[in-house]
Each structure stands twice: as C-alpha cells, then as structure tokens.
Amino acid sequence: MTSAIYRLIWPRDHAAHLLLTLALTVFAVAPLAYPGYAQVHSGFVPIYNLADLANGPLNLGWTPTVATHFDPLRGDGLLPYYLALPVVWLGGTPLTGVKVVFALGFLLGAAGVYFWLRRPLGPAGAALAALVYTYLPYRVAVVYVRGAWGEALFLGLLPWALAAAAGKAPRRPYRRAMSAALAWGLLGLS
C-alpha cells in the first residue's frame, strides 16, 4: 500500500525539488538585475558585437569582429549571440540580451545537473548537487569577474551533454546517440 502511495507522491515531490532548485538560483542571477553592466574582464565586447549582429540583416555567416578576432576554439562561440538576438529583436538592448544569456546559463546548469543526477542521488540529492554546481566559485567568477558569456553558456549546457551521454539506454539506441550529438554540438557552438 505504501509503495502505491509513494508512486503517486514522487512525481509531485520531484517537481517540487526541481522548482526549489530553480528558485534558489535566484541568488546567482539576482546581480544581473542591477542596472548597467558589471565591470568584467571582457568589457563591453559582447554587447558591441551583439549590437553589430542585430543592426544588420540575419547572416548565418556572421562572426564577431568588433574589438576581437574571432577564434572558435578559444573564444566565445556563436550560440550565445544567436540566443541573445531574439531579445534584441523584441525591443531589448544588447545589454539585456547578454544578461539573459548569463541567467540562462545558470538556470540551464542547475536544471541539467538535477536531471542528470536525479536517479542516482534521488530528488533531494540532485537538488543539492545542482545548487552546489550553481554556486561553485568558478561558475560565479565566469559571469561576474570574467564576463565570458560563451563559457557561462557552455557550463550551463555541460550537464545536459553529460546526462545525454550517460543516460539510461533506451530501446532505440540511436535516440541517445542523436541527443548526445546534439548536446555536444551545442557545446561546441558555445
């Protein structure tokens, strides 16, 4: 009887832990709500390049050229720019677009660690692991010291790629291979 009750309660408990995890990332995301841009090592380069991308017609061959030499292996990839572009198109400033990508990196990282570790650690353990991952010093420093928005997005997508690679083998193994290839491809673009 208790196992039947536990099966009815577990999905609600699972969702509650995920919502709590996402709600507790507010302390990492809240400084992004301050007006203006933080004084970071990257300076205003991402903002200027996003403004350059938004001012021209949509060009999939665009690369950041303002104050930087584009290097896809050592620099910020193109994925953060294309994720922030709809924010600018909807009337936001390039600064808002950059901040949205930073916040998205934190939220994706917390949710990714939670979904990756929910089976081996349980909902509470996965929530704790996700919060530890969110508040690791290098995660916070990537955003608020270095201002590396490509790396912040990379660290947000990394748990999803690890979850896709280490997931339970489905009946059709090509699904896992396709999801892992997609996740690792997005990592390469960020």
N, C-alpha and C positions, 0 to 999 in steps of 0.2 A: 504494500500500500504506500509506503513512504517513497519508494522509487518512482511510482507513478506521480506522486505529488512533486517530487524533485524535478522530474522531466517537465512538468508544467511550469514550475517556478524558474528553472535555469535560464530559459531564453530571456525572461524579463530581467533576471539578475545580470545576465551577460550584457544586455543593452544598458543597464544602469551603470555597470562598471565602465563601459566604453564612454558613455556620456560624462561620467565623473572624470575620466581621464582627459577628455577633450576640454572639459570645463576648467580643470586645474592647469592647463597650459596657458591660461589667461595671464599668469604672472610672467611668462616668457614673451607673450605677444603684446601685453599692455604698453610697454615703452614705445611701440610702433605707433600708438595713437597720439603721442605728443606731436604738437605742430612742428613743422620743419624737418630737417634731415639731420641725423646724427653725424657727428664728426668722426668719420671712419677712414681707414687707410685707402679705400678705393675712391674716396672723394665723390664728386658728382658725375663720374664717368658713366655709370649705368643709367642715370637719369638723362644725360645728354644723348646717349646712344638710343635710348628708348624714344626720346623726342624725335630724333632723326628718323627712326623707323616709322613712327606714327605720322610724320609730316609728309612722307612720300606715299606713292601707291603701294599696295601689297606686293612685295617682291620676295619670293621664297629664296632667292639667291643673295639676299642682303646679309652683310656681315658688319659688326660694329667697327666703325672706323674713326669715331671721334675720340681723340686723345689716347688711342690704344692701337696696337697692332693685333689683329685677330689671330689667336692661336687656339685651335680646338682642343689640343691636348693639355695645355697648361692654364688656359684662361676660362672665363665663363662661356658656356655654350650658348646655343641659340634658343633652347627651350624656355629659359626664363623671360627672354624678350617676347617670344610669341605667346606666353601665358599672360604677360602683363599688357599686351597690346589691346585686348578687348576692353580692359579697364579704361585705357586712354580713349578708345573709340566711343565709349559710353559717356564721356564727358569728364572723366577723372584726369588728374595731372599725371605726368610721368612719375613724379614722386609717389603718388598714391599707388600707381602700378607696381613700383619697386617694393613698397611696403606690403602690398597684398601678396606678392610672391614670397617675401620673408615670412609672413604669417602662414601662408600655405605650406611652406617648408616645415615649420614647427608642427602644424596640425597633421600633415601627412606622415611625418615621422612618428608622432605619438600613436596615431591610428595604425600605422604599419607595424610597429613593434607589438601593439596589442593583438592584432590579428595573427601575427607570426607566432606569438608565444602563448596564445590563449589555451591551446590544447595541452602542451606540456606543463604549464605553470598554473592553469586554472584562471578564471576571470580576475581574481584579486591579485594574483602574482603577475599576470600580464599587465594589469593596470599599473602596478608598482614599477615594473620594468620599463614601461612606456614613459612614466614620469621621470625615472632616473635618466633615460636616454634623452628626454627633452631638456633636462637641466644640467647635462654634462657641461663642464666648463668650455670645452672646445666648440660645442654646439652654440652656446650663447656668444662666445667670442667671434665665431664666424659671422654672426649677424651684427653685433654691436661694437666690435673692435675692427674687424677686417672689412666688413661690408661686402663680403663676397656672396652675392645673391645666387650665383650659379652653384657654388659649393653648398649653400644653405638648402637649395632645392635638391641637390644630389643627396645630402644627408637625410632629407625628408623622404626621398624615393628609395633609398638603400634598403630599409626594412621590407618594403614591398617586393623588391627584387630577391631578397633572401628568402622571403616567405614563398615566393613563386618557385624558387629553385629547390627548396627543402620541403615543399608541401607534400601532403599525402597523395600517393599515386592514384589517380582516377582510373576509371575503366578504360578510358581512351587516353593513352599517354601523350598523344600529340597535343592535347589541350594544355597540359602542364608545360610542355616544351614551348608552345606558342606564347603562353602567358609569361614564361621566364624570358623568352626572347624579346617580347615587348617591353618588359620591365627593365631589362639590361640595355635595350636600345634607348629607352628614355634616360637612363643613367648616362649613357654616352653623349646624349644631346644636351645634358645639363652641365 
